[in-house]
């Protein structure tokens, strides 16, 4: 047997596996690195997060990625070069974390790498009926595996798209396996660059589990904060937006896109909800002369409103006391967004995933580590399977040697 295959089988047969989950989202903040210890698989999965770190991207790294990020026209050489470059960058970040944690690469069984999304193009967004759903994440798994010496599973979203999904959101799989609870209906709300949530019924009925994007989270807030206040990467606590007033006509124009009326599950990205989208809405609403504070206030309300409307129209979700909303992601630190959600959704209890034993900052990285664990030892039939959420094992395996 090929030694690499023997190594793979050995890992799959172990009673416990150490998997490093990597996540870099559309906010381009940096790389989340979660060292996880897994026992079991499927609904019997148990995970312990042993270590976690967020390694920030430098401004130079962000600038290189933004040259191709969510753009329909790019320098193709730049994209080609970035694919291995991001893989090596992430590999070096992993090795630095392992040194800080006093661990050798040989003590880790696997890396689960989400990669860096540079373009997301579901068919409902690109509108070309002869072409399928598509999504692209860069950060080559082979480069990660060879540089670190650790078996790497990457490119998870392609199998989902190949099986009829949109390649996102994938949270339903890990959320169901790790965070379902009999007797409590749950919404797992992720406030990243794009906001999405997973609905988990207290009945544990997989036919009712789904995940969906609901609109922009931090992506527009971050983009316009950088434009108006170059020394800030984001609006800390929503303090800048709190100094402005919501422009109701602009808010209505922003919410007029068909995405918000589309059925669940659905996906989107900064390809749609871009600065150009905001500029066009300002022109329609005759709101091109807003102050930076008023624009940020309106965009903050826009992000919150997308979440609120999605929760309210989600017919499988009762407005009963047995439903909890558990938030994660960078948006949980935006007090203005969170206070707006609490005020407008008073029938729901808001917590963070810390109350479920998962660091809110680490949750997405842990979820991809969970997908890797399922790729190694799991049974796809145990995962949610319904339109938009095919039951498939995801991830491509890269050997280190």
KEKE-3310 file (N, C-alpha, C; in steps of 0.2 Angstrom, whole numbers, plus 5000, padded with zeros to 4 digits):
npx = (5004:5002:5012:5007:4993:4992:4995:4984:4974:4977:4976:4962:4957:4961:4956:4955:4958:4969:4965:4968:4959:4957:4952:4948:4939:4928:4930:4943:4951:4961:4969:4960:4965:4962:4965:4960:4953:4946:4934:4925:4912:4900:4884:4888:4900:4912:4921:4935:4942:4958:4967:4968:4970:4970:4978:4983:4981:4993:4993:4999:4997:4983:4981:4986:4977:4965:4967:4961:4950:4933:4930:4925:4934:4951:4969:4975:4987:4990:4980:4984:4997:4994:4987:4996:5004:4996:4993:5006:5008:4998:5002:5014:5009:5002:5013:5020:5010:5010:5023:5022:5013:5020:5021:5024:5024:5021:5013:5001:4987:4980:4977:4963:4958:4950:4953:4955:4942:4939:4930:4912:4899:4885:4872:4860:4864:4874:4867:4867:4861:4867:4878:4885:4882:4895:4911:4925:4940:4956:4973:4982:4980:4990:5002:5001:5002:5014:5023:5021:5021:5010:4996:4983:4967:4956:4948:4933:4921:4918:4913:4901:4895:4896:4887:4875:4872:4875:4888:4889:4880:4890:4889:4878:4881:4891:4886:4875:4880:4888:4881:4867:4853:4842:4825:4827:4825:4836:4845:4859:4869:4879:4890:4899:4908:4898:4882:4875:4864:4861:4847:4842:4832:4824:4818:4827:4826:4832:4828:4823:4833:4843:4854:4857:4862:4859:4861:4872:4885:4897:4904:4901:4901:4914:4921:4917:4921:4934:4936:4932:4938:4953:4963:4956:4951:4939:4922:4923:4914:4903:4903:4906:4895:4885:4885:4878:4863:4850:4846:4831:4825:4836:4839:4828:4830:4842:4837:4829:4833:4831:4836:4833:4820:4820:4819:4824:4836:4849:4863:4876:4887:4901:4902:4890:4885:4892:4903:4899:4886:4880:4882:4874:4862:4861:4860:4848:4840:4842:4852:4866:4874:4876:4883:4898:4895:4881:4879:4886:4878:4866:4870:4873:4861:4855:4862:4858:4844:4843:4846:4835:4823:4825:4825:4812:4804:4806:4798:4798:4803:4798:4791:4794:4798:4807:4817:4833:4845:4861:4875:4890:4906:4914:4905:4898:4904:4900:4891:4880:4874:4871:4862:4852:4847:4842:4832:4823:4819:4812:4807:4816:4830:4846:4862:4880:4890:4899:4892:4889:4900:4909:4921:4916:4924:4931:4923:4920:4932:4932:4921:4926:4936:4928:4921:4932:4935:4924:4926:4936:4932:4918:4900:4891:4877:4873:4872:4863:4851:4844:4835:4847:4856:4865:4869:4884:4901:4914:4929:4946:4960:4977:4992:5007:5019)
npy = (4994:5011:5022:5034:5032:5022:5030:5038:5030:5025:5037:5038:5028:5030:5032:5045:5061:5074:5089:5103:5117:5129:5146:5159:5173:5183:5196:5198:5199:5191:5175:5162:5150:5135:5123:5107:5093:5078:5066:5052:5052:5059:5060:5057:5064:5072:5086:5095:5111:5114:5124:5141:5154:5170:5175:5190:5197:5206:5223:5223:5210:5210:5220:5213:5203:5210:5214:5205:5201:5198:5203:5206:5208:5205:5204:5190:5183:5188:5181:5168:5167:5170:5159:5148:5156:5161:5148:5145:5155:5153:5141:5144:5152:5143:5134:5144:5145:5133:5132:5142:5135:5125:5113:5099:5097:5084:5080:5083:5077:5081:5095:5106:5116:5130:5140:5155:5164:5171:5173:5172:5164:5160:5152:5159:5172:5175:5173:5166:5153:5142:5139:5132:5133:5142:5144:5151:5147:5151:5146:5135:5117:5108:5115:5119:5107:5101:5111:5112:5098:5091:5081:5088:5093:5101:5114:5113:5117:5114:5101:5102:5111:5103:5093:5099:5110:5127:5129:5135:5142:5131:5129:5122:5108:5105:5113:5106:5093:5096:5106:5104:5102:5093:5097:5111:5123:5131:5145:5147:5160:5168:5182:5187:5193:5192:5189:5175:5161:5146:5135:5125:5112:5108:5096:5088:5084:5081:5084:5097:5105:5119:5130:5147:5161:5178:5191:5206:5207:5212:5217:5228:5238:5238:5241:5255:5261:5260:5268:5281:5283:5281:5276:5266:5249:5244:5248:5251:5243:5249:5263:5274:5273:5275:5289:5294:5296:5286:5285:5284:5282:5278:5266:5259:5258:5250:5238:5234:5224:5209:5198:5197:5193:5181:5163:5152:5139:5151:5160:5173:5187:5198:5201:5205:5213:5226:5241:5248:5244:5250:5264:5265:5263:5274:5284:5281:5284:5297:5301:5305:5314:5311:5312:5304:5298:5296:5288:5276:5273:5270:5259:5250:5248:5242:5230:5224:5224:5214:5202:5202:5202:5190:5181:5183:5179:5166:5152:5140:5143:5145:5158:5157:5154:5144:5145:5149:5161:5160:5169:5172:5176:5191:5202:5201:5209:5222:5233:5241:5234:5222:5227:5232:5221:5214:5223:5223:5210:5204:5193:5183:5175:5181:5175:5170:5159:5155:5151:5138:5131:5134:5145:5161:5167:5157:5148:5146:5141:5129:5122:5119:5111:5100:5096:5091:5080:5072:5069:5061:5050:5050:5048:5052:5051:5055:5068:5084:5083:5091:5101:5111:5108:5096:5079:5076:5070:5081:5089:5089:5079:5082:5075:5075:5071)
npz = (5000:4996:5006:5010:5009:5019:5030:5030:5033:5045:5053:5052:5059:5072:5089:5094:5086:5082:5075:5065:5062:5050:5046:5035:5032:5023:5028:5028:5039:5045:5049:5057:5068:5075:5086:5088:5097:5092:5095:5090:5077:5066:5073:5086:5088:5097:5103:5108:5110:5110:5108:5102:5090:5082:5068:5063:5046:5038:5032:5019:5015:5014:5004:4993:4992:4989:4977:4968:4974:4975:4962:4945:4935:4933:4936:4929:4932:4944:4952:4950:4955:4969:4974:4977:4986:4996:5002:5007:5015:5025:5029:5036:5046:5053:5058:5066:5076:5081:5086:5096:5104:5109:5102:5091:5073:5070:5080:5076:5067:5056:5045:5042:5030:5025:5016:5006:5002:4986:4976:4974:4966:4965:4954:4954:4956:4947:4935:4923:4914:4908:4915:4930:4949:4957:4965:4973:4981:4987:4991:4991:4995:4994:4995:5008:5015:5011:5016:5029:5033:5037:5034:5024:5022:5011:5001:5003:4998:4985:4983:4988:4979:4968:4970:4969:4978:4983:4987:4999:5013:5023:5036:5042:5043:5053:5063:5066:5070:5081:5090:5091:5102:5111:5113:5113:5102:5091:5084:5075:5074:5063:5062:5051:5037:5028:5034:5041:5045:5055:5057:5070:5075:5090:5090:5084:5071:5056:5043:5045:5047:5042:5033:5029:5020:5025:5021:5020:5033:5041:5030:5021:5031:5036:5024:5021:5033:5032:5021:5025:5037:5037:5046:5053:5053:5055:5062:5078:5090:5084:5086:5078:5069:5078:5080:5070:5059:5054:5037:5030:5017:5009:5016:5013:4999:4999:5004:4994:4985:4976:4982:4996:4996:4991:4992:5006:5007:5003:4996:4996:4993:4994:4981:4976:4987:4988:4987:4976:4975:4985:4982:4970:4976:4984:4974:4969:4980:4981:4990:4991:4997:5010:5027:5033:5045:5045:5034:5039:5050:5043:5035:5045:5051:5040:5039:5051:5048:5038:5045:5054:5047:5040:5051:5056:5045:5044:5043:5050:5062:5079:5089:5102:5120:5120:5111:5106:5101:5096:5094:5084:5077:5070:5071:5083:5092:5088:5096:5093:5082:5089:5099:5092:5086:5098:5102:5092:5091:5102:5108:5108:5115:5117:5115:5115:5106:5115:5127:5123:5123:5113:5108:5101:5092:5087:5081:5067:5062:5069:5064:5051:5054:5059:5048:5041:5050:5048:5034:5035:5044:5044:5041:5028:5027:5039:5040:5038:5024:5011:4999:4993:5003:5001:5006:5008:5008:5012:5005:4999:4998:5003:5003:5013:5009)
capx = (5000:5006:5013:5002:4986:4992:4995:4977:4969:4979:4973:4955:4956:4962:4950:4955:4962:4970:4964:4969:4954:4959:4947:4949:4933:4927:4932:4950:4955:4967:4968:4958:4968:4959:4968:4954:4954:4940:4932:4919:4910:4893:4880:4892:4906:4914:4926:4938:4946:4964:4971:4965:4973:4969:4984:4981:4984:4996:4990:5002:4993:4976:4981:4987:4971:4960:4968:4957:4944:4926:4930:4924:4939:4957:4975:4975:4993:4990:4976:4988:5002:4991:4985:5001:5007:4991:4994:5012:5007:4994:5007:5019:5006:5001:5019:5021:5006:5013:5029:5019:5009:5025:5019:5028:5019:5020:5008:4994:4985:4977:4974:4957:4959:4945:4956:4953:4937:4940:4924:4907:4895:4879:4868:4854:4868:4877:4861:4869:4858:4871:4883:4882:4884:4902:4914:4933:4944:4963:4977:4983:4981:4997:5008:5000:5004:5021:5027:5020:5022:5004:4991:4979:4961:4955:4943:4927:4915:4917:4909:4894:4892:4895:4881:4869:4872:4878:4895:4888:4884:4891:4888:4873:4883:4895:4882:4870:4883:4891:4878:4860:4851:4835:4821:4828:4826:4842:4848:4866:4870:4886:4890:4905:4908:4891:4878:4871:4862:4859:4842:4843:4826:4824:4816:4833:4824:4837:4824:4821:4839:4845:4858:4856:4865:4854:4863:4879:4886:4902:4908:4900:4903:4922:4923:4916:4925:4941:4936:4931:4943:4958:4967:4952:4949:4932:4919:4923:4908:4898:4904:4905:4888:4880:4885:4874:4856:4848:4842:4826:4825:4842:4838:4823:4833:4847:4833:4824:4836:4827:4839:4830:4813:4822:4818:4830:4843:4852:4870:4878:4894:4903:4902:4884:4884:4898:4902:4895:4879:4878:4882:4868:4856:4861:4858:4841:4837:4844:4856:4873:4877:4876:4889:4900:4892:4874:4880:4888:4872:4861:4873:4873:4854:4854:4865:4853:4838:4843:4845:4829:4818:4826:4822:4804:4800:4808:4792:4799:4805:4793:4793:4793:4804:4812:4822:4839:4849:4868:4879:4897:4909:4916:4899:4896:4907:4897:4886:4875:4870:4868:4857:4846:4843:4838:4826:4818:4817:4812:4804:4821:4835:4852:4868:4885:4892:4903:4887:4888:4907:4913:4923:4913:4929:4934:4917:4920:4937:4930:4917:4929:4939:4923:4920:4938:4934:4919:4929:4941:4929:4911:4895:4887:4870:4871:4872:4857:4851:4838:4837:4852:4861:4866:4873:4890:4908:4918:4936:4951:4966:4983:4997:5013:5026)
capy = (5000:5018:5024:5040:5029:5019:5035:5041:5025:5025:5042:5037:5022:5032:5034:5052:5064:5081:5093:5111:5120:5136:5150:5166:5175:5189:5202:5198:5201:5186:5168:5159:5144:5131:5116:5103:5086:5075:5059:5050:5056:5060:5063:5055:5068:5076:5090:5099:5116:5114:5130:5145:5160:5173:5178:5195:5199:5213:5228:5221:5204:5212:5223:5208:5199:5214:5215:5200:5199:5199:5208:5202:5208:5204:5202:5183:5181:5189:5175:5162:5168:5171:5152:5145:5161:5160:5142:5145:5160:5150:5136:5147:5154:5137:5132:5148:5144:5126:5134:5145:5130:5120:5106:5098:5095:5077:5079:5085:5072:5084:5102:5107:5123:5133:5144:5162:5165:5177:5175:5167:5165:5155:5154:5164:5178:5176:5173:5162:5147:5137:5138:5130:5137:5141:5147:5150:5148:5150:5144:5128:5113:5104:5119:5119:5100:5100:5116:5110:5091:5088:5080:5093:5093:5108:5115:5109:5120:5111:5095:5104:5114:5098:5089:5103:5116:5133:5129:5139:5141:5125:5128:5117:5101:5105:5115:5100:5088:5099:5111:5103:5101:5090:5101:5118:5126:5136:5148:5149:5166:5170:5189:5188:5198:5190:5186:5169:5157:5139:5133:5118:5111:5104:5089:5085:5082:5083:5087:5104:5109:5122:5136:5152:5168:5183:5198:5209:5207:5217:5218:5235:5243:5238:5245:5262:5263:5261:5274:5287:5284:5276:5273:5261:5244:5243:5252:5247:5244:5253:5269:5279:5273:5278:5296:5296:5295:5281:5288:5279:5281:5274:5260:5255:5256:5245:5232:5232:5219:5202:5193:5197:5190:5174:5157:5149:5143:5156:5163:5179:5189:5205:5202:5208:5219:5230:5248:5250:5243:5256:5270:5265:5264:5281:5288:5280:5287:5304:5302:5305:5319:5309:5312:5297:5295:5294:5282:5271:5272:5267:5253:5246:5246:5238:5223:5221:5222:5208:5197:5203:5200:5183:5177:5184:5176:5159:5150:5134:5145:5148:5164:5154:5155:5138:5146:5153:5164:5160:5173:5171:5181:5198:5206:5201:5215:5228:5234:5244:5229:5217:5230:5233:5214:5212:5227:5221:5203:5204:5186:5178:5176:5181:5173:5169:5152:5153:5147:5131:5128:5136:5152:5164:5169:5151:5143:5144:5136:5123:5119:5116:5105:5095:5093:5086:5074:5068:5067:5055:5044:5051:5045:5058:5051:5057:5075:5086:5083:5093:5105:5116:5105:5089:5075:5073:5071:5087:5090:5086:5077:5083:5072:5079:5069)
capz = (5000:4996:5013:5011:5010:5025:5035:5030:5036:5052:5056:5052:5064:5079:5094:5094:5081:5083:5068:5065:5058:5048:5043:5034:5029:5018:5031:5027:5046:5046:5049:5063:5069:5080:5087:5090:5098:5090:5097:5087:5071:5065:5079:5092:5088:5103:5101:5113:5107:5115:5107:5097:5089:5076:5066:5058:5040:5037:5027:5013:5013:5013:4998:4988:4991:4987:4970:4965:4979:4973:4956:4939:4930:4938:4933:4930:4934:4952:4955:4949:4960:4975:4976:4982:4990:5002:5005:5010:5021:5030:5032:5040:5052:5057:5061:5071:5081:5084:5091:5102:5108:5111:5098:5084:5067:5070:5085:5073:5062:5050:5044:5038:5027:5021:5011:5006:4996:4982:4972:4975:4961:4964:4948:4955:4956:4940:4930:4917:4915:4905:4920:4937:4954:4957:4971:4972:4987:4985:4997:4989:5000:4993:4998:5015:5017:5010:5020:5037:5034:5040:5030:5023:5019:5009:4996:5005:4995:4978:4983:4990:4973:4963:4972:4968:4983:4981:4990:5005:5019:5025:5044:5045:5045:5059:5069:5068:5074:5087:5094:5092:5108:5111:5117:5112:5095:5091:5078:5076:5069:5061:5060:5048:5032:5026:5039:5039:5051:5054:5061:5073:5079:5096:5088:5081:5064:5051:5038:5046:5048:5036:5034:5024:5021:5025:5019:5022:5040:5042:5024:5019:5037:5036:5018:5021:5038:5029:5016:5028:5043:5035:5052:5057:5049:5056:5067:5084:5094:5081:5089:5073:5066:5083:5079:5064:5059:5048:5031:5029:5010:5007:5019:5008:4992:5000:5005:4988:4980:4976:4987:5002:4995:4989:4997:5009:5008:4998:4997:4993:4995:4993:4974:4976:4992:4987:4988:4970:4976:4990:4978:4966:4980:4986:4969:4968:4985:4982:4997:4989:5001:5018:5031:5035:5051:5043:5030:5043:5053:5038:5033:5051:5051:5034:5041:5056:5046:5034:5049:5057:5042:5039:5057:5056:5039:5044:5046:5055:5069:5083:5093:5109:5124:5120:5105:5108:5096:5098:5089:5083:5072:5072:5072:5090:5095:5087:5101:5090:5079:5093:5103:5087:5086:5104:5103:5087:5091:5109:5110:5107:5120:5113:5119:5110:5106:5121:5131:5121:5124:5108:5107:5096:5087:5084:5078:5060:5061:5072:5059:5046:5057:5060:5041:5040:5054:5044:5028:5037:5047:5045:5037:5025:5028:5046:5040:5035:5017:5009:4994:4995:5008:5000:5011:5005:5012:5008:5006:4995:5003:5001:5007:5015:5006)
cpx = (5004:5006:5008:4995:4986:4992:4988:4973:4971:4976:4965:4953:4958:4956:4950:4960:4963:4970:4965:4964:4957:4953:4949:4943:4933:4929:4939:4954:4961:4965:4966:4961:4966:4962:4963:4956:4947:4940:4926:4918:4902:4889:4884:4899:4906:4920:4929:4943:4952:4967:4967:4969:4970:4975:4982:4985:4987:4992:4993:4998:4986:4976:4982:4981:4965:4961:4963:4950:4937:4926:4929:4929:4946:4963:4975:4981:4993:4986:4981:4994:4999:4989:4990:5004:5003:4992:5001:5012:5003:4998:5012:5016:5004:5007:5021:5017:5008:5019:5027:5016:5014:5023:5023:5022:5017:5014:5001:4993:4983:4976:4968:4957:4953:4947:4953:4948:4939:4934:4919:4901:4890:4875:4863:4858:4871:4872:4862:4867:4862:4877:4881:4884:4892:4905:4921:4936:4951:4967:4978:4984:4988:5003:5007:5003:5011:5025:5026:5022:5016:4999:4986:4973:4958:4949:4936:4921:4913:4913:4902:4891:4891:4889:4874:4868:4875:4885:4895:4881:4885:4890:4883:4876:4887:4890:4877:4874:4886:4886:4870:4859:4843:4831:4822:4829:4832:4843:4855:4868:4877:4887:4897:4904:4901:4888:4875:4869:4860:4853:4842:4836:4827:4822:4822:4831:4828:4834:4822:4827:4841:4850:4857:4860:4858:4855:4870:4879:4891:4905:4907:4902:4911:4924:4923:4920:4932:4941:4936:4936:4948:4963:4963:4951:4942:4929:4918:4917:4902:4898:4903:4898:4883:4880:4880:4867:4854:4844:4837:4825:4830:4841:4833:4826:4838:4843:4829:4827:4832:4830:4835:4823:4814:4821:4824:4830:4845:4859:4871:4885:4895:4903:4895:4884:4891:4897:4898:4888:4876:4877:4876:4862:4856:4859:4850:4837:4838:4848:4863:4877:4877:4883:4892:4897:4884:4874:4881:4882:4867:4864:4872:4866:4852:4857:4860:4847:4837:4842:4838:4823:4819:4823:4814:4801:4802:4802:4793:4802:4800:4795:4792:4799:4809:4817:4827:4843:4856:4872:4887:4900:4911:4911:4897:4899:4905:4891:4880:4871:4867:4862:4851:4843:4839:4832:4821:4816:4817:4810:4810:4827:4842:4858:4874:4886:4896:4898:4886:4895:4911:4915:4920:4918:4932:4929:4918:4926:4936:4926:4920:4933:4934:4922:4926:4937:4929:4922:4933:4937:4921:4907:4891:4880:4868:4870:4865:4857:4844:4840:4842:4857:4862:4870:4879:4896:4912:4925:4940:4957:4972:4988:5004:5019:5024)
cpy = (5006:5020:5030:5037:5026:5024:5038:5036:5024:5031:5041:5032:5024:5034:5042:5055:5072:5085:5100:5113:5127:5139:5157:5168:5181:5195:5203:5200:5197:5179:5165:5152:5140:5124:5112:5096:5083:5068:5057:5054:5056:5063:5061:5059:5072:5080:5095:5104:5117:5121:5134:5152:5163:5177:5183:5195:5206:5217:5226:5215:5206:5215:5218:5205:5203:5215:5210:5198:5202:5204:5203:5203:5209:5203:5194:5180:5182:5183:5169:5162:5167:5164:5149:5150:5161:5154:5142:5150:5157:5144:5139:5150:5148:5135:5137:5147:5138:5128:5137:5140:5124:5113:5105:5096:5088:5075:5081:5080:5076:5092:5102:5115:5125:5137:5151:5163:5172:5179:5170:5169:5160:5157:5159:5171:5180:5176:5170:5155:5141:5135:5136:5135:5136:5146:5146:5152:5147:5149:5137:5123:5109:5108:5119:5112:5099:5105:5114:5103:5088:5087:5085:5092:5100:5108:5112:5111:5117:5105:5097:5107:5108:5094:5093:5109:5122:5134:5133:5140:5133:5123:5123:5110:5101:5108:5109:5095:5090:5102:5110:5101:5099:5095:5109:5120:5131:5139:5150:5154:5168:5177:5190:5194:5198:5187:5180:5165:5150:5138:5126:5117:5107:5097:5085:5082:5085:5086:5094:5108:5112:5128:5140:5158:5173:5190:5200:5209:5213:5220:5226:5240:5244:5242:5252:5265:5265:5267:5281:5289:5279:5273:5267:5256:5242:5248:5249:5249:5247:5260:5275:5279:5276:5286:5299:5295:5290:5285:5283:5277:5277:5267:5256:5253:5250:5238:5230:5226:5212:5197:5192:5194:5183:5169:5155:5142:5146:5158:5169:5181:5196:5206:5206:5214:5222:5237:5251:5249:5248:5262:5270:5266:5271:5286:5287:5284:5294:5306:5301:5309:5317:5310:5305:5294:5292:5288:5276:5268:5268:5260:5248:5244:5241:5230:5220:5219:5216:5202:5197:5200:5192:5179:5177:5180:5168:5155:5144:5137:5148:5154:5162:5155:5149:5139:5151:5155:5164:5163:5171:5176:5188:5203:5206:5206:5222:5229:5237:5239:5224:5220:5231:5226:5212:5216:5225:5214:5201:5197:5181:5180:5176:5179:5172:5161:5150:5149:5140:5128:5130:5143:5155:5165:5162:5146:5141:5139:5129:5119:5116:5110:5099:5092:5089:5080:5069:5066:5061:5049:5045:5047:5051:5058:5054:5065:5078:5085:5085:5098:5111:5114:5098:5086:5072:5074:5076:5087:5086:5085:5078:5079:5076:5077:5065)
cpz = (5000:5004:5015:5013:5017:5031:5036:5034:5043:5056:5057:5057:5071:5083:5094:5089:5083:5076:5070:5060:5056:5044:5041:5030:5025:5021:5030:5034:5047:5046:5056:5063:5075:5081:5091:5091:5097:5093:5093:5080:5071:5072:5086:5092:5095:5101:5107:5109:5112:5114:5102:5097:5083:5074:5061:5052:5041:5032:5020:5010:5010:5006:4992:4986:4987:4979:4965:4968:4976:4967:4950:4934:4935:4933:4935:4933:4942:4955:4955:4954:4968:4978:4980:4987:4997:5006:5009:5016:5026:5033:5037:5047:5056:5061:5066:5077:5085:5089:5097:5107:5111:5108:5092:5079:5068:5075:5082:5067:5056:5050:5040:5036:5023:5015:5011:5000:4992:4977:4973:4970:4960:4957:4949:4955:4950:4934:4924:4917:4912:4910:4927:4942:4955:4963:4971:4978:4985:4992:4996:4994:5000:4996:5005:5018:5017:5015:5027:5038:5037:5034:5030:5019:5017:5004:4997:5001:4988:4978:4984:4983:4968:4964:4972:4973:4980:4984:4997:5007:5021:5033:5046:5047:5051:5065:5071:5072:5081:5092:5094:5099:5108:5116:5117:5105:5095:5084:5080:5071:5069:5058:5057:5042:5029:5032:5037:5046:5050:5059:5063:5077:5085:5095:5086:5074:5059:5045:5039:5047:5042:5038:5028:5025:5021:5023:5021:5030:5041:5035:5022:5025:5037:5030:5018:5027:5036:5025:5020:5034:5041:5040:5055:5051:5050:5062:5073:5088:5091:5083:5084:5070:5072:5083:5074:5065:5053:5043:5028:5021:5007:5010:5015:5002:4993:5001:4999:4984:4981:4980:4993:5002:4993:4994:5000:5007:5002:5000:4993:4995:4993:4985:4972:4980:4992:4988:4982:4971:4981:4986:4973:4970:4983:4980:4968:4974:4986:4989:4996:4993:5009:5021:5032:5040:5049:5039:5034:5047:5049:5036:5039:5052:5046:5036:5046:5053:5041:5039:5052:5053:5040:5045:5057:5051:5039:5047:5051:5061:5073:5087:5100:5113:5124:5114:5108:5102:5099:5093:5090:5078:5075:5074:5079:5094:5093:5091:5098:5086:5084:5097:5099:5087:5092:5104:5098:5087:5099:5112:5110:5112:5116:5118:5113:5111:5112:5127:5129:5121:5118:5107:5101:5090:5083:5080:5071:5058:5064:5067:5054:5048:5058:5053:5039:5044:5050:5038:5030:5040:5047:5040:5034:5026:5035:5046:5037:5027:5015:5003:4996:5000:5007:5005:5007:5010:5008:5010:5001:4999:4999:5005:5008:5011:4999)
residu = (UNK:UNK:UNK:UNK:UNK:UNK:UNK:UNK:UNK:UNK:UNK:UNK:UNK:UNK:UNK:UNK:UNK:UNK:UNK:UNK:UNK:UNK:UNK:UNK:UNK:UNK:UNK:UNK:UNK:UNK:UNK:UNK:UNK:UNK:UNK:UNK:UNK:UNK:UNK:UNK:UNK:UNK:UNK:UNK:UNK:UNK:UNK:UNK:UNK:UNK:UNK:UNK:UNK:UNK:UNK:UNK:UNK:UNK:UNK:UNK:UNK:UNK:UNK:UNK:UNK:UNK:UNK:UNK:UNK:UNK:UNK:UNK:UNK:UNK:UNK:UNK:UNK:UNK:UNK:UNK:UNK:UNK:UNK:UNK:UNK:UNK:UNK:UNK:UNK:UNK:UNK:UNK:UNK:UNK:UNK:UNK:UNK:UNK:UNK:UNK:UNK:UNK:UNK:UNK:UNK:UNK:UNK:UNK:UNK:UNK:UNK:UNK:UNK:UNK:UNK:UNK:UNK:UNK:UNK:UNK:UNK:UNK:UNK:UNK:UNK:UNK:UNK:UNK:UNK:UNK:UNK:UNK:UNK:UNK:UNK:UNK:UNK:UNK:UNK:UNK:UNK:UNK:UNK:UNK:UNK:UNK:UNK:UNK:UNK:UNK:UNK:UNK:UNK:UNK:UNK:UNK:UNK:UNK:UNK:UNK:UNK:UNK:UNK:UNK:UNK:UNK:UNK:UNK:UNK:UNK:UNK:UNK:UNK:UNK:UNK:UNK:UNK:UNK:UNK:UNK:UNK:UNK:UNK:UNK:UNK:UNK:UNK:UNK:UNK:UNK:UNK:UNK:UNK:UNK:UNK:UNK:UNK:UNK:UNK:UNK:UNK:UNK:UNK:UNK:UNK:UNK:UNK:UNK:UNK:UNK:UNK:UNK:UNK:UNK:UNK:UNK:UNK:UNK:UNK:UNK:UNK:UNK:UNK:UNK:UNK:UNK:UNK:UNK:UNK:UNK:UNK:UNK:UNK:UNK:UNK:UNK:UNK:UNK:UNK:UNK:UNK:UNK:UNK:UNK:UNK:UNK:UNK:UNK:UNK:UNK:UNK:UNK:UNK:UNK:UNK:UNK:UNK:UNK:UNK:UNK:UNK:UNK:UNK:UNK:UNK:UNK:UNK:UNK:UNK:UNK:UNK:UNK:UNK:UNK:UNK:UNK:UNK:UNK:UNK:UNK:UNK:UNK:UNK:UNK:UNK:UNK:UNK:UNK:UNK:UNK:UNK:UNK:UNK:UNK:UNK:UNK:UNK:UNK:UNK:UNK:UNK:UNK:UNK:UNK:UNK:UNK:UNK:UNK:UNK:UNK:UNK:UNK:UNK:UNK:UNK:UNK:UNK:UNK:UNK:UNK:UNK:UNK:UNK:UNK:UNK:UNK:UNK:UNK:UNK:UNK:UNK:UNK:UNK:UNK:UNK:UNK:UNK:UNK:UNK:UNK:UNK:UNK:UNK:UNK:UNK:UNK:UNK:UNK:UNK:UNK:UNK:UNK:UNK:UNK:UNK:UNK:UNK:UNK:UNK:UNK:UNK:UNK:UNK:UNK:UNK:UNK:UNK:UNK:UNK:UNK:UNK:UNK:UNK:UNK:UNK:UNK:UNK:UNK:UNK:UNK:UNK:UNK:UNK:UNK:UNK:UNK:UNK:UNK:UNK:UNK:UNK:UNK:UNK:UNK:UNK:UNK:UNK:UNK:UNK:UNK:UNK)
# end
